[in-house]
Amino acid sequence: MTHSELLKIEAKNGDISISMRGTCFRIKYRVEQSHWLIAEESGPDDPDASISIFDFRKLAWEAAMEKAGELGWLNLPRRESSAPDAAHNK
């Protein structure tokens, strides 16, 4: 399953709110001036959920970083391609 199948992700006014479908899990991140995500609010544990709150927080962090990157809210360095340079293969 992908983040979009498990999580509800909303971005608004510099905040990214994430909740997990079918659970009480929720968390809200805000973008700091330093272009980092800060967890601002976090919902309760859900003993009936199929995953732990720690696994939810990991999924939520990954989804929030992905969403913030898509929106251009973070100034992350671009990864250099690990593929060999074609000019060196001639």
N, C-alpha and C positions, 0 to 999 in steps of 0.2 A: 504494500500500500504506500501511496505517496503522502506527503504532508497534507495536500489538499483533500485527500479522502478522509483523513483522520482529524484534521484540525480546521477550525473556522478562523480565518485570518482577516483582520480589518485594520487598515491604516488610515489615520485621520489626525490632522493637526500635529504632526511630529510624534504621534504615538502609534504603536502597533499592539493591538489586542489580540490575544490568541486564546481560544478555548478548544477543548477536545469534545467532539461530538459524543453524546451519551454518557458524559461524566460531569462532575462538579468542577473539574480542573479548569483554571483560567489564570492568565498572567498578562500583565501589561508592561510593555517596554516603552521608554521614551528616549529620544535621541538627544544626547548632550551636545553642547557647543563643540566639544572635542571630537564629535562625530563617532561616539560610542553609544551602544545601547545599554541602558540602565534599567534593571527590573524595578518597576515602581510599585506594582501591586501584584499580589499573588493570592489565588483562591484557596479554598480548603482542600485537605486530603479527601480522597474518595475511596474508602475501603472496598467498594463494590466494583471499582474500575478494573479493567483487564491488565493494566500496567501500573507501576508505582508512580508516585508523584515525582520521583527523581527521573524516571524515564520520560515522563511528560515534560519536565523542565528541559531535558536535553533536546527532545523533539521541538519544543517551542522555541528554544534558542536558535536552533538550526533554521527553522522556518522564518523567524524574525530577522535573522541576518540575511537570509535569501531575499526576503521582501524588501528590507531596507536597501539592499544592494540594487535590486530592480528599480527602486524609486530614486536612486542616486542620493540617498540620505547619508551614506557613509563614504568616506574617502579611503578606500582600501587599495593597497598596491595591487597592480595587475600581475598575475602569475605569468612568468615567462614560459613559453612553450618548451616542453622537454624533447620535442622532436628535433633531430639533427638538422642543421642548416643545409638546405639543398645545395648551396654554393660549395660547401665543403665536400660534397659527395661526388663531384665531377672528376 
